[in-house]
């Protein structure tokens, strides 16, 4: 997950990785920081195992369960 926080020292908004608390980027405008955090969330991938074939595949982190081939919900629809 990525979070946008307002900062005073280096004036602006920082995009922070919430799993490691690392500052990834600093922007002067909030909309730029939100757009970058959204982009990072869309492009971050995770590895899951397909229930039918057993193969490892890469899917975006925020994929809904209904679209995730490693979930039973995907195969029951």
N, C-alpha and C positions, 0 to 999 in steps of 0.2 A: 504494500500500500504506500501511497505517496500523499504527503500532507503539505499544505501551503501555510506558512507562518509569517506574520509581520515582524520585522526586526528594526531596531533603532540604530545600532552601531554601524553596520554597513546598510544605510537606509534602503529599504525596499522589502520585497517579499521573497522568502526562501522556499525552495522545493526540497522537502526532507523525506528520505526513505525511512518509514516508521519501523522497519524491521531492524535496521542498524543505527538509526538516529544520525545518519550521515547527511550533511548538506550537499545536495547535488548541484544546485544552481541558484543564483540570486537575480531577481528582476526588479526593475523600478515600478512596474505596473502590476496590479493584482491579476488582471485578465491574462497577462502573459504567463505568469506563474501558474495559474489554473490551467491554461492551455497546455503548458509543458507537462504538468502533472498528469493531465488526461492522456496525453500522448504516451508518456511512460507507462501508464496503467494499461493502455491498449496494446503496447508492444512487448510487455513483459510476458514471457512464456513459461509454462510449467509442463513437466513431463507426466503423462498418465498412461495407463495400460488399457487398451481397448478390450472390453469384456468379451466380444465375440471372437476376435482373432488372437488376442493375447499379445499383440504388438505394442511397443512403446510409441506414443505419438506426442507431438507438441501442440498445445492449445493455449490461447491467451489466459492470463490469470483470472480475469473476471468473467469467464464464460459461464452462462447460466447452466444449471444442472440438466435442463431439458435439451441442451445442445452439447453436452459432454458425453462422449462415447464410453467413458469409464463408469457412468452411472446407470443404474437399472432403469431410471426414469426415461432415459434416452431410448432404450430398446423396447420399452413398453408402450410407446406412443404410436 
